Amino acid sequence: MDSSILAYIAAVNLLTLFLMRVDKQKAIKNQFRIPERTFFLLSFLGGAIGTYIGMKIFRHKTKHGKFTIGIPLLIVFNLAAFTYVFIYMS
């Protein structure tokens, strides 16, 4: 069970990181954007670290208060949830 949980965590974080890159490229080209609620949903579901790394690497969404405050809070939530799963569900 531990390996499947780790695989899920890795996959959702890689997905959010990739989507941050895609959204940044779309922003540069003035194309249709990925909704912010998509990033928050994926972050809530375990991808907050990937979103945060994407914010830093691609300098994307760094001026939005709900991202600069919300994503670090979701990282704390994710870490608490992951810890709970590893301790009590393994």
Secondary structure, 3 states (H helix, E strand, C coil): CHHHHHHHHHHHHHHHHHHHHHHHHHHHCCCCCCCHHHHHHHHHHHHHHHHHHHHHHHCCCCCCHHHHHHHHHHHHHHHHHHHHHHHHCC
